[in-house]
Amino acid sequence: MPRETQLALPSGPEPAPLSDWDVLVRRSPAQLVAWVRASDADRAVKQVAMDLGKDAKRLVAVRRR
């Protein structure tokens, strides 16, 4: 009778939980461009920059409460 073997799967890092982010244009006064769900502020800014064709250097993300 064949033996059952269990292979141990490599455990990688767990995906970061998604948060809601307000993405604003850096100017005075700041203007809300969009809100997105992302794991961190950098990903939120990159997502909005790609979707809207904005310069990522001019955007800032703030976590929504």
PDB file of N, CA, C, O and CB in Angstrom:
ATOM      1  N   MET A   1       0.842  -1.175   0.000  1.00  0.00           N
ATOM      2  CA  MET A   1       0.000   0.000   0.000  1.00  0.00           C
ATOM      3  C   MET A   1       0.896   1.249   0.000  1.00  0.00           C
ATOM      4  O   MET A   1       1.804   1.345   0.826  1.00  0.00           O
ATOM      5  CB  MET A   1      -0.963  -0.008   1.226  1.00  0.00           C
ATOM      6  N   PRO A   2       0.657   2.209  -0.912  1.00  0.00           N
ATOM      7  CA  PRO A   2       1.507   3.405  -0.962  1.00  0.00           C
ATOM      8  C   PRO A   2       1.281   4.310   0.247  1.00  0.00           C
ATOM      9  O   PRO A   2       0.166   4.441   0.751  1.00  0.00           O
ATOM     10  CB  PRO A   2       1.243   4.188  -2.250  1.00  0.00           C
ATOM     11  N   ARG A   3       2.351   4.919   0.686  1.00  0.00           N
ATOM     12  CA  ARG A   3       2.273   5.860   1.803  1.00  0.00           C
ATOM     13  C   ARG A   3       1.830   7.221   1.300  1.00  0.00           C
ATOM     14  O   ARG A   3       2.205   7.649   0.209  1.00  0.00           O
ATOM     15  CB  ARG A   3       3.629   5.969   2.528  1.00  0.00           C
ATOM     16  N   GLU A   4       1.049   7.875   2.090  1.00  0.00           N
ATOM     17  CA  GLU A   4       0.651   9.236   1.758  1.00  0.00           C
ATOM     18  C   GLU A   4       1.731  10.185   2.242  1.00  0.00           C
ATOM     19  O   GLU A   4       2.185  10.100   3.383  1.00  0.00           O
ATOM     20  CB  GLU A   4      -0.726   9.593   2.384  1.00  0.00           C
ATOM     21  N   THR A   5       2.126  11.067   1.385  1.00  0.00           N
ATOM     22  CA  THR A   5       3.120  12.063   1.793  1.00  0.00           C
ATOM     23  C   THR A   5       2.513  13.447   1.636  1.00  0.00           C
ATOM     24  O   THR A   5       1.775  13.714   0.687  1.00  0.00           O
ATOM     25  CB  THR A   5       4.432  11.935   0.956  1.00  0.00           C
ATOM     26  N   GLN A   6       2.821  14.290   2.546  1.00  0.00           N
ATOM     27  CA  GLN A   6       2.353  15.664   2.474  1.00  0.00           C
ATOM     28  C   GLN A   6       3.540  16.558   2.196  1.00  0.00           C
ATOM     29  O   GLN A   6       4.550  16.518   2.899  1.00  0.00           O
ATOM     30  CB  GLN A   6       1.630  16.087   3.776  1.00  0.00           C
ATOM     31  N   LEU A   7       3.404  17.345   1.184  1.00  0.00           N
ATOM     32  CA  LEU A   7       4.459  18.287   0.850  1.00  0.00           C
ATOM     33  C   LEU A   7       4.212  19.587   1.600  1.00  0.00           C
ATOM     34  O   LEU A   7       3.093  20.101   1.626  1.00  0.00           O
ATOM     35  CB  LEU A   7       4.527  18.531  -0.681  1.00  0.00           C
ATOM     36  N   ALA A   8       5.243  20.098   2.194  1.00  0.00           N
ATOM     37  CA  ALA A   8       5.129  21.380   2.888  1.00  0.00           C
ATOM     38  C   ALA A   8       5.260  22.489   1.862  1.00  0.00           C
ATOM     39  O   ALA A   8       6.279  22.605   1.182  1.00  0.00           O
ATOM     40  CB  ALA A   8       6.207  21.524   4.009  1.00  0.00           C
ATOM     41  N   LEU A   9       4.227  23.295   1.757  1.00  0.00           N
ATOM     42  CA  LEU A   9       4.266  24.429   0.838  1.00  0.00           C
ATOM     43  C   LEU A   9       5.039  25.564   1.484  1.00  0.00           C
ATOM     44  O   LEU A   9       4.900  25.813   2.681  1.00  0.00           O
ATOM     45  CB  LEU A   9       2.834  24.887   0.452  1.00  0.00           C
ATOM     46  N   PRO A  10       5.856  26.255   0.694  1.00  0.00           N
ATOM     47  CA  PRO A  10       6.581  27.385   1.278  1.00  0.00           C
ATOM     48  C   PRO A  10       5.594  28.475   1.686  1.00  0.00           C
ATOM     49  O   PRO A  10       4.722  28.868   0.912  1.00  0.00           O
ATOM     50  CB  PRO A  10       7.629  27.946   0.279  1.00  0.00           C
ATOM     51  N   SER A  11       5.749  28.938   2.885  1.00  0.00           N
ATOM     52  CA  SER A  11       4.853  29.990   3.353  1.00  0.00           C
ATOM     53  C   SER A  11       5.497  31.341   3.078  1.00  0.00           C
ATOM     54  O   SER A  11       6.525  31.687   3.661  1.00  0.00           O
ATOM     55  CB  SER A  11       4.533  29.826   4.868  1.00  0.00           C
ATOM     56  N   GLY A  12       4.885  32.085   2.195  1.00  0.00           N
ATOM     57  CA  GLY A  12       5.382  33.413   1.855  1.00  0.00           C
ATOM     58  C   GLY A  12       4.712  34.448   2.727  1.00  0.00           C
ATOM     59  O   GLY A  12       3.871  34.112   3.561  1.00  0.00           O
ATOM     60  N   PRO A  13       5.068  35.678   2.547  1.00  0.00           N
ATOM     61  CA  PRO A  13       4.432  36.729   3.332  1.00  0.00           C
ATOM     62  C   PRO A  13       2.950  36.845   2.964  1.00  0.00           C
ATOM     63  O   PRO A  13       2.574  36.700   1.801  1.00  0.00           O
ATOM     64  CB  PRO A  13       5.150  38.079   3.113  1.00  0.00           C
ATOM     65  N   GLU A  14       2.140  37.101   3.948  1.00  0.00           N
ATOM     66  CA  GLU A  14       0.716  37.262   3.700  1.00  0.00           C
ATOM     67  C   GLU A  14       0.485  38.607   3.016  1.00  0.00           C
ATOM     68  O   GLU A  14       1.190  39.575   3.305  1.00  0.00           O
ATOM     69  CB  GLU A  14      -0.098  37.160   5.023  1.00  0.00           C
ATOM     70  N   PRO A  15      -0.489  38.679   2.117  1.00  0.00           N
ATOM     71  CA  PRO A  15      -0.760  39.957   1.462  1.00  0.00           C
ATOM     72  C   PRO A  15      -1.243  40.993   2.480  1.00  0.00           C
ATOM     73  O   PRO A  15      -1.970  40.671   3.420  1.00  0.00           O
ATOM     74  CB  PRO A  15      -1.806  39.779   0.344  1.00  0.00           C
ATOM     75  N   ALA A  16      -0.833  42.207   2.275  1.00  0.00           N
ATOM     76  CA  ALA A  16      -1.223  43.282   3.190  1.00  0.00           C
ATOM     77  C   ALA A  16      -2.711  43.572   3.022  1.00  0.00           C
ATOM     78  O   ALA A  16      -3.230  43.513   1.908  1.00  0.00           O
ATOM     79  CB  ALA A  16      -0.379  44.567   2.933  1.00  0.00           C
ATOM     80  N   PRO A  17      -3.399  43.883   4.114  1.00  0.00           N
ATOM     81  CA  PRO A  17      -4.822  44.205   4.006  1.00  0.00           C
ATOM     82  C   PRO A  17      -5.008  45.520   3.258  1.00  0.00           C
ATOM     83  O   PRO A  17      -4.175  46.422   3.340  1.00  0.00           O
ATOM     84  CB  PRO A  17      -5.472  44.285   5.404  1.00  0.00           C
ATOM     85  N   LEU A  18      -6.107  45.607   2.534  1.00  0.00           N
ATOM     86  CA  LEU A  18      -6.384  46.818   1.764  1.00  0.00           C
ATOM     87  C   LEU A  18      -7.025  47.868   2.660  1.00  0.00           C
ATOM     88  O   LEU A  18      -7.830  47.547   3.534  1.00  0.00           O
ATOM     89  CB  LEU A  18      -7.297  46.506   0.560  1.00  0.00           C
ATOM     90  N   SER A  19      -6.664  49.115   2.436  1.00  0.00           N
ATOM     91  CA  SER A  19      -7.234  50.253   3.151  1.00  0.00           C
ATOM     92  C   SER A  19      -7.782  51.235   2.126  1.00  0.00           C
ATOM     93  O   SER A  19      -7.423  51.185   0.949  1.00  0.00           O
ATOM     94  CB  SER A  19      -6.173  50.938   4.074  1.00  0.00           C
ATOM     95  N   ASP A  20      -8.649  52.122   2.578  1.00  0.00           N
ATOM     96  CA  ASP A  20      -9.174  53.179   1.711  1.00  0.00           C
ATOM     97  C   ASP A  20      -8.248  54.387   1.794  1.00  0.00           C
ATOM     98  O   ASP A  20      -7.820  54.775   2.880  1.00  0.00           O
ATOM     99  CB  ASP A  20     -10.633  53.569   2.113  1.00  0.00           C
ATOM    100  N   TRP A  21      -7.943  54.977   0.642  1.00  0.00           N
ATOM    101  CA  TRP A  21      -7.029  56.116   0.562  1.00  0.00           C
ATOM    102  C   TRP A  21      -7.658  57.230  -0.249  1.00  0.00           C
ATOM    103  O   TRP A  21      -8.235  56.974  -1.306  1.00  0.00           O
ATOM    104  CB  TRP A  21      -5.684  55.699  -0.054  1.00  0.00           C
ATOM    105  N   ASP A  22      -7.557  58.473   0.229  1.00  0.00           N
ATOM    106  CA  ASP A  22      -7.881  59.664  -0.558  1.00  0.00           C
ATOM    107  C   ASP A  22      -6.599  60.075  -1.266  1.00  0.00           C
ATOM    108  O   ASP A  22      -5.550  60.185  -0.632  1.00  0.00           O
ATOM    109  CB  ASP A  22      -8.455  60.840   0.345  1.00  0.00           C
ATOM    110  N   VAL A  23      -6.670  60.299  -2.559  1.00  0.00           N
ATOM    111  CA  VAL A  23      -5.500  60.749  -3.316  1.00  0.00           C
ATOM    112  C   VAL A  23      -5.758  62.187  -3.733  1.00  0.00           C
ATOM    113  O   VAL A  23      -6.773  62.496  -4.356  1.00  0.00           O
ATOM    114  CB  VAL A  23      -5.220  59.828  -4.568  1.00  0.00           C
ATOM    115  N   LEU A  24      -4.815  63.067  -3.378  1.00  0.00           N
ATOM    116  CA  LEU A  24      -4.962  64.497  -3.615  1.00  0.00           C
ATOM    117  C   LEU A  24      -3.812  65.024  -4.461  1.00  0.00           C
ATOM    118  O   LEU A  24      -2.726  64.443  -4.482  1.00  0.00           O
ATOM    119  CB  LEU A  24      -5.034  65.255  -2.289  1.00  0.00           C
ATOM    120  N   VAL A  25      -4.058  66.126  -5.155  1.00  0.00           N
ATOM    121  CA  VAL A  25      -3.007  66.831  -5.887  1.00  0.00           C
ATOM    122  C   VAL A  25      -2.333  67.776  -4.906  1.00  0.00           C
ATOM    123  O   VAL A  25      -2.999  68.506  -4.171  1.00  0.00           O
ATOM    124  CB  VAL A  25      -3.581  67.609  -7.136  1.00  0.00           C
ATOM    125  N   ARG A  26      -0.996  67.756  -4.901  1.00  0.00           N
ATOM    126  CA  ARG A  26      -0.235  68.635  -4.002  1.00  0.00           C
ATOM    127  C   ARG A  26      -0.222  70.050  -4.562  1.00  0.00           C
ATOM    128  O   ARG A  26       0.591  70.369  -5.429  1.00  0.00           O
ATOM    129  CB  ARG A  26       1.217  68.115  -3.809  1.00  0.00           C
ATOM    130  N   ARG A  27      -1.080  70.863  -4.091  1.00  0.00           N
ATOM    131  CA  ARG A  27      -1.056  72.297  -4.369  1.00  0.00           C
ATOM    132  C   ARG A  27      -1.890  72.969  -3.306  1.00  0.00           C
ATOM    133  O   ARG A  27      -2.544  72.287  -2.516  1.00  0.00           O
ATOM    134  CB  ARG A  27      -1.589  72.629  -5.808  1.00  0.00           C
ATOM    135  N   SER A  28      -1.886  74.237  -3.265  1.00  0.00           N
ATOM    136  CA  SER A  28      -2.605  74.941  -2.216  1.00  0.00           C
ATOM    137  C   SER A  28      -3.852  75.581  -2.799  1.00  0.00           C
ATOM    138  O   SER A  28      -3.704  76.442  -3.667  1.00  0.00           O
ATOM    139  CB  SER A  28      -1.711  76.001  -1.548  1.00  0.00           C
ATOM    140  N   PRO A  29      -5.021  75.248  -2.410  1.00  0.00           N
ATOM    141  CA  PRO A  29      -5.387  74.152  -1.517  1.00  0.00           C
ATOM    142  C   PRO A  29      -5.358  72.819  -2.260  1.00  0.00           C
ATOM    143  O   PRO A  29      -5.552  72.771  -3.475  1.00  0.00           O
ATOM    144  CB  PRO A  29      -6.780  74.394  -0.910  1.00  0.00           C
ATOM    145  N   ALA A  30      -5.116  71.744  -1.523  1.00  0.00           N
ATOM    146  CA  ALA A  30      -5.063  70.399  -2.115  1.00  0.00           C
ATOM    147  C   ALA A  30      -6.442  70.034  -2.663  1.00  0.00           C
ATOM    148  O   ALA A  30      -7.468  70.376  -2.076  1.00  0.00           O
ATOM    149  CB  ALA A  30      -4.590  69.340  -1.064  1.00  0.00           C
ATOM    150  N   GLN A  31      -6.447  69.336  -3.793  1.00  0.00           N
ATOM    151  CA  GLN A  31      -7.706  68.942  -4.421  1.00  0.00           C
ATOM    152  C   GLN A  31      -7.807  67.427  -4.453  1.00  0.00           C
ATOM    153  O   GLN A  31      -6.864  66.738  -4.841  1.00  0.00           O
ATOM    154  CB  GLN A  31      -7.819  69.523  -5.848  1.00  0.00           C
ATOM    155  N   LEU A  32      -8.959  66.916  -4.041  1.00  0.00           N
ATOM    156  CA  LEU A  32      -9.203  65.481  -4.071  1.00  0.00           C
ATOM    157  C   LEU A  32      -9.337  65.032  -5.521  1.00  0.00           C
ATOM    158  O   LEU A  32     -10.139  65.578  -6.279  1.00  0.00           O
ATOM    159  CB  LEU A  32     -10.475  65.112  -3.255  1.00  0.00           C
ATOM    160  N   VAL A  33      -8.545  64.034  -5.898  1.00  0.00           N
ATOM    161  CA  VAL A  33      -8.573  63.500  -7.261  1.00  0.00           C
ATOM    162  C   VAL A  33      -9.400  62.224  -7.296  1.00  0.00           C
ATOM    163  O   VAL A  33     -10.224  62.037  -8.191  1.00  0.00           O
ATOM    164  CB  VAL A  33      -7.139  63.230  -7.781  1.00  0.00           C
ATOM    165  N   ALA A  34      -9.181  61.344  -6.319  1.00  0.00           N
ATOM    166  CA  ALA A  34      -9.871  60.057  -6.301  1.00  0.00           C
ATOM    167  C   ALA A  34      -9.710  59.411  -4.942  1.00  0.00           C
ATOM    168  O   ALA A  34      -8.906  59.860  -4.124  1.00  0.00           O
ATOM    169  CB  ALA A  34      -9.337  59.127  -7.406  1.00  0.00           C
ATOM    170  N   TRP A  35     -10.473  58.360  -4.701  1.00  0.00           N
ATOM    171  CA  TRP A  35     -10.206  57.499  -3.558  1.00  0.00           C
ATOM    172  C   TRP A  35     -10.113  56.082  -4.081  1.00  0.00           C
ATOM    173  O   TRP A  35     -10.852  55.684  -4.982  1.00  0.00           O
ATOM    174  CB  TRP A  35     -11.311  57.633  -2.451  1.00  0.00           C
ATOM    175  N   VAL A  36      -9.185  55.319  -3.497  1.00  0.00           N
ATOM    176  CA  VAL A  36      -8.913  53.963  -3.959  1.00  0.00           C
ATOM    177  C   VAL A  36      -8.705  53.036  -2.770  1.00  0.00           C
ATOM    178  O   VAL A  36      -8.492  53.485  -1.644  1.00  0.00           O
ATOM    179  CB  VAL A  36      -7.682  53.939  -4.883  1.00  0.00           C
ATOM    180  N   ARG A  37      -8.771  51.732  -3.041  1.00  0.00           N
ATOM    181  CA  ARG A  37      -8.418  50.708  -2.057  1.00  0.00           C
ATOM    182  C   ARG A  37      -7.065  50.154  -2.461  1.00  0.00           C
ATOM    183  O   ARG A  37      -6.894  49.642  -3.567  1.00  0.00           O
ATOM    184  CB  ARG A  37      -9.508  49.567  -1.975  1.00  0.00           C
ATOM    185  N   ALA A  38      -6.106  50.261  -1.553  1.00  0.00           N
ATOM    186  CA  ALA A  38      -4.747  49.789  -1.825  1.00  0.00           C
ATOM    187  C   ALA A  38      -4.105  49.364  -0.509  1.00  0.00           C
ATOM    188  O   ALA A  38      -4.602  49.681   0.572  1.00  0.00           O
ATOM    189  CB  ALA A  38      -3.893  50.896  -2.531  1.00  0.00           C
ATOM    190  N   SER A  39      -2.996  48.644  -0.617  1.00  0.00           N
ATOM    191  CA  SER A  39      -2.324  48.159   0.592  1.00  0.00           C
ATOM    192  C   SER A  39      -1.500  49.240   1.288  1.00  0.00           C
ATOM    193  O   SER A  39      -1.319  49.187   2.504  1.00  0.00           O
ATOM    194  CB  SER A  39      -1.431  46.991   0.246  1.00  0.00           C
ATOM    195  N   ASP A  40      -0.997  50.222   0.530  1.00  0.00           N
ATOM    196  CA  ASP A  40      -0.241  51.313   1.144  1.00  0.00           C
ATOM    197  C   ASP A  40      -0.358  52.572   0.293  1.00  0.00           C
ATOM    198  O   ASP A  40      -0.927  52.549  -0.799  1.00  0.00           O
ATOM    199  CB  ASP A  40       1.244  50.919   1.323  1.00  0.00           C
ATOM    200  N   ALA A  41       0.189  53.671   0.811  1.00  0.00           N
ATOM    201  CA  ALA A  41       0.055  54.967   0.148  1.00  0.00           C
ATOM    202  C   ALA A  41       0.747  54.997  -1.216  1.00  0.00           C
ATOM    203  O   ALA A  41       0.218  55.574  -2.166  1.00  0.00           O
ATOM    204  CB  ALA A  41       0.623  56.062   1.034  1.00  0.00           C
ATOM    205  N   ASP A  42       1.920  54.383  -1.317  1.00  0.00           N
ATOM    206  CA  ASP A  42       2.646  54.381  -2.587  1.00  0.00           C
ATOM    207  C   ASP A  42       1.855  53.681  -3.684  1.00  0.00           C
ATOM    208  O   ASP A  42       1.787  54.162  -4.815  1.00  0.00           O
ATOM    209  CB  ASP A  42       4.002  53.709  -2.417  1.00  0.00           C
ATOM    210  N   ARG A  43       1.258  52.541  -3.342  1.00  0.00           N
ATOM    211  CA  ARG A  43       0.457  51.818  -4.336  1.00  0.00           C
ATOM    212  C   ARG A  43      -0.784  52.614  -4.725  1.00  0.00           C
ATOM    213  O   ARG A  43      -1.199  52.581  -5.883  1.00  0.00           O
ATOM    214  CB  ARG A  43       0.048  50.440  -3.796  1.00  0.00           C
ATOM    215  N   ALA A  44      -1.374  53.321  -3.782  1.00  0.00           N
ATOM    216  CA  ALA A  44      -2.552  54.145  -4.083  1.00  0.00           C
ATOM    217  C   ALA A  44      -2.189  55.252  -5.069  1.00  0.00           C
ATOM    218  O   ALA A  44      -2.915  55.500  -6.031  1.00  0.00           O
ATOM    219  CB  ALA A  44      -3.138  54.755  -2.786  1.00  0.00           C
ATOM    220  N   VAL A  45      -1.067  55.909  -4.823  1.00  0.00           N
ATOM    221  CA  VAL A  45      -0.629  56.989  -5.717  1.00  0.00           C
ATOM    222  C   VAL A  45      -0.314  56.439  -7.109  1.00  0.00           C
ATOM    223  O   VAL A  45      -0.718  57.027  -8.112  1.00  0.00           O
ATOM    224  CB  VAL A  45       0.611  57.708  -5.135  1.00  0.00           C
ATOM    225  N   LYS A  46       0.402  55.319  -7.173  1.00  0.00           N
ATOM    226  CA  LYS A  46       0.751  54.730  -8.473  1.00  0.00           C
ATOM    227  C   LYS A  46      -0.489  54.313  -9.244  1.00  0.00           C
ATOM    228  O   LYS A  46      -0.554  54.493 -10.460  1.00  0.00           O
ATOM    229  CB  LYS A  46       1.671  53.524  -8.283  1.00  0.00           C
ATOM    230  N   GLN A  47      -1.478  53.755  -8.543  1.00  0.00           N
ATOM    231  CA  GLN A  47      -2.705  53.320  -9.197  1.00  0.00           C
ATOM    232  C   GLN A  47      -3.448  54.500  -9.811  1.00  0.00           C
ATOM    233  O   GLN A  47      -3.891  54.423 -10.957  1.00  0.00           O
ATOM    234  CB  GLN A  47      -3.606  52.591  -8.203  1.00  0.00           C
ATOM    235  N   VAL A  48      -3.588  55.587  -9.064  1.00  0.00           N
ATOM    236  CA  VAL A  48      -4.296  56.759  -9.573  1.00  0.00           C
ATOM    237  C   VAL A  48      -3.497  57.417 -10.694  1.00  0.00           C
ATOM    238  O   VAL A  48      -4.079  57.860 -11.684  1.00  0.00           O
ATOM    239  CB  VAL A  48      -4.558  57.769  -8.440  1.00  0.00           C
ATOM    240  N   ALA A  49      -2.179  57.486 -10.554  1.00  0.00           N
ATOM    241  CA  ALA A  49      -1.343  58.087 -11.598  1.00  0.00           C
ATOM    242  C   ALA A  49      -1.495  57.328 -12.907  1.00  0.00           C
ATOM    243  O   ALA A  49      -1.593  57.946 -13.967  1.00  0.00           O
ATOM    244  CB  ALA A  49       0.133  58.108 -11.167  1.00  0.00           C
ATOM    245  N   MET A  50      -1.517  56.006 -12.853  1.00  0.00           N
ATOM    246  CA  MET A  50      -1.671  55.210 -14.081  1.00  0.00           C
ATOM    247  C   MET A  50      -3.074  55.345 -14.654  1.00  0.00           C
ATOM    248  O   MET A  50      -3.236  55.475 -15.868  1.00  0.00           O
ATOM    249  CB  MET A  50      -1.362  53.732 -13.806  1.00  0.00           C
ATOM    250  N   ASP A  51      -4.096  55.317 -13.789  1.00  0.00           N
ATOM    251  CA  ASP A  51      -5.479  55.371 -14.259  1.00  0.00           C
ATOM    252  C   ASP A  51      -5.837  56.720 -14.873  1.00  0.00           C
ATOM    253  O   ASP A  51      -6.552  56.781 -15.874  1.00  0.00           O
ATOM    254  CB  ASP A  51      -6.420  55.069 -13.119  1.00  0.00           C
ATOM    255  N   LEU A  52      -5.342  57.800 -14.274  1.00  0.00           N
ATOM    256  CA  LEU A  52      -5.733  59.139 -14.721  1.00  0.00           C
ATOM    257  C   LEU A  52      -4.671  59.851 -15.543  1.00  0.00           C
ATOM    258  O   LEU A  52      -4.912  60.951 -16.039  1.00  0.00           O
ATOM    259  CB  LEU A  52      -6.074  59.979 -13.538  1.00  0.00           C
ATOM    260  N   GLY A  53      -3.505  59.246 -15.696  1.00  0.00           N
ATOM    261  CA  GLY A  53      -2.443  59.886 -16.470  1.00  0.00           C
ATOM    262  C   GLY A  53      -1.841  61.092 -15.783  1.00  0.00           C
ATOM    263  O   GLY A  53      -1.370  62.016 -16.445  1.00  0.00           O
ATOM    264  N   LYS A  54      -1.853  61.091 -14.463  1.00  0.00           N
ATOM    265  CA  LYS A  54      -1.266  62.195 -13.692  1.00  0.00           C
ATOM    266  C   LYS A  54       0.183  61.872 -13.343  1.00  0.00           C
ATOM    267  O   LYS A  54       0.598  60.714 -13.395  1.00  0.00           O
ATOM    268  CB  LYS A  54      -2.086  62.464 -12.400  1.00  0.00           C
ATOM    269  N   ASP A  55       0.945  62.897 -12.988  1.00  0.00           N
ATOM    270  CA  ASP A  55       2.319  62.723 -12.534  1.00  0.00           C
ATOM    271  C   ASP A  55       2.299  62.286 -11.076  1.00  0.00           C
ATOM    272  O   ASP A  55       1.775  63.006 -10.226  1.00  0.00           O
ATOM    273  CB  ASP A  55       3.143  64.033 -12.713  1.00  0.00           C
ATOM    274  N   ALA A  56       2.859  61.119 -10.774  1.00  0.00           N
ATOM    275  CA  ALA A  56       2.823  60.575  -9.418  1.00  0.00           C
ATOM    276  C   ALA A  56       3.536  61.482  -8.418  1.00  0.00           C
ATOM    277  O   ALA A  56       3.209  61.458  -7.231  1.00  0.00           O
ATOM    278  CB  ALA A  56       3.450  59.191  -9.396  1.00  0.00           C
ATOM    279  N   LYS A  57       4.502  62.279  -8.873  1.00  0.00           N
ATOM    280  CA  LYS A  57       5.229  63.177  -7.966  1.00  0.00           C
ATOM    281  C   LYS A  57       4.336  64.292  -7.438  1.00  0.00           C
ATOM    282  O   LYS A  57       4.638  64.891  -6.406  1.00  0.00           O
ATOM    283  CB  LYS A  57       6.439  63.780  -8.676  1.00  0.00           C
ATOM    284  N   ARG A  58       3.237  64.576  -8.139  1.00  0.00           N
ATOM    285  CA  ARG A  58       2.361  65.667  -7.724  1.00  0.00           C
ATOM    286  C   ARG A  58       1.174  65.179  -6.899  1.00  0.00           C
ATOM    287  O   ARG A  58       0.302  65.968  -6.536  1.00  0.00           O
ATOM    288  CB  ARG A  58       1.863  66.415  -8.938  1.00  0.00           C
ATOM    289  N   LEU A  59       1.139  63.863  -6.598  1.00  0.00           N
ATOM    290  CA  LEU A  59       0.021  63.298  -5.856  1.00  0.00           C
ATOM    291  C   LEU A  59       0.453  62.867  -4.462  1.00  0.00           C
ATOM    292  O   LEU A  59       1.621  62.548  -4.237  1.00  0.00           O
ATOM    293  CB  LEU A  59      -0.575  62.114  -6.612  1.00  0.00           C
ATOM    294  N   VAL A  60      -0.482  62.858  -3.536  1.00  0.00           N
ATOM    295  CA  VAL A  60      -0.233  62.387  -2.178  1.00  0.00           C
ATOM    296  C   VAL A  60      -1.472  61.599  -1.739  1.00  0.00           C
ATOM    297  O   VAL A  60      -2.599  61.956  -2.084  1.00  0.00           O
ATOM    298  CB  VAL A  60       0.075  63.590  -1.189  1.00  0.00           C
ATOM    299  N   ALA A  61      -1.248  60.518  -0.971  1.00  0.00           N
ATOM    300  CA  ALA A  61      -2.352  59.699  -0.483  1.00  0.00           C
ATOM    301  C   ALA A  61      -2.476  59.847   1.032  1.00  0.00           C
ATOM    302  O   ALA A  61      -1.479  59.879   1.754  1.00  0.00           O
ATOM    303  CB  ALA A  61      -2.146  58.214  -0.870  1.00  0.00           C
ATOM    304  N   VAL A  62      -3.713  59.936   1.490  1.00  0.00           N
ATOM    305  CA  VAL A  62      -4.019  60.052   2.913  1.00  0.00           C
ATOM    306  C   VAL A  62      -5.049  58.972   3.246  1.00  0.00           C
ATOM    307  O   VAL A  62      -6.062  58.837   2.561  1.00  0.00           O
ATOM    308  CB  VAL A  62      -4.554  61.496   3.279  1.00  0.00           C
ATOM    309  N   ARG A  63      -4.778  58.202   4.308  1.00  0.00           N
ATOM    310  CA  ARG A  63      -5.693  57.126   4.682  1.00  0.00           C
ATOM    311  C   ARG A  63      -7.034  57.711   5.132  1.00  0.00           C
ATOM    312  O   ARG A  63      -7.077  58.663   5.912  1.00  0.00           O
ATOM    313  CB  ARG A  63      -5.078  56.250   5.804  1.00  0.00           C
ATOM    314  N   ARG A  64      -8.117  57.134   4.636  1.00  0.00           N
ATOM    315  CA  ARG A  64      -9.454  57.563   5.029  1.00  0.00           C
ATOM    316  C   ARG A  64      -9.792  56.971   6.390  1.00  0.00           C
ATOM    317  O   ARG A  64      -9.313  55.889   6.729  1.00  0.00           O
ATOM    318  CB  ARG A  64     -10.507  57.144   3.971  1.00  0.00           C
ATOM    319  N   ARG A  65     -10.589  57.647   7.151  1.00  0.00           N
ATOM    320  CA  ARG A  65     -11.006  57.138   8.473  1.00  0.00           C
ATOM    321  C   ARG A  65     -12.383  56.569   8.403  1.00  0.00           C
ATOM    322  O   ARG A  65     -12.906  56.094   9.411  1.00  0.00           O
ATOM    323  CB  ARG A  65     -10.958  58.234   9.532  1.00  0.00           C
TER     324      ARG A  65
END
